[in-house]
């Protein structure tokens, strides 16, 4: 579940708030966001709706 205050999920391993470490374009109108736990280094990736990716150039 995403933490609305930090805009990131809680770590499923230790419960700490995760930090956003990368954003990549995914399907049209969506981002693939990578979150990393600062305590146990667990990584989670989420596809999230975003209007910002619409402005990114299309890859050939």
TASULWO-V78888 format. One line per field, one symbol per residue. psi: psi as a letter, one per 30 degrees, with the letter a starting at -180 (. if undefined). Layout:
psi: ???
//
This chain:
psi: kkjfefhllkkfefglklkkfkkkkblkglkjkkkkkfefgkkkkkkkkkfefffkkkk.
//
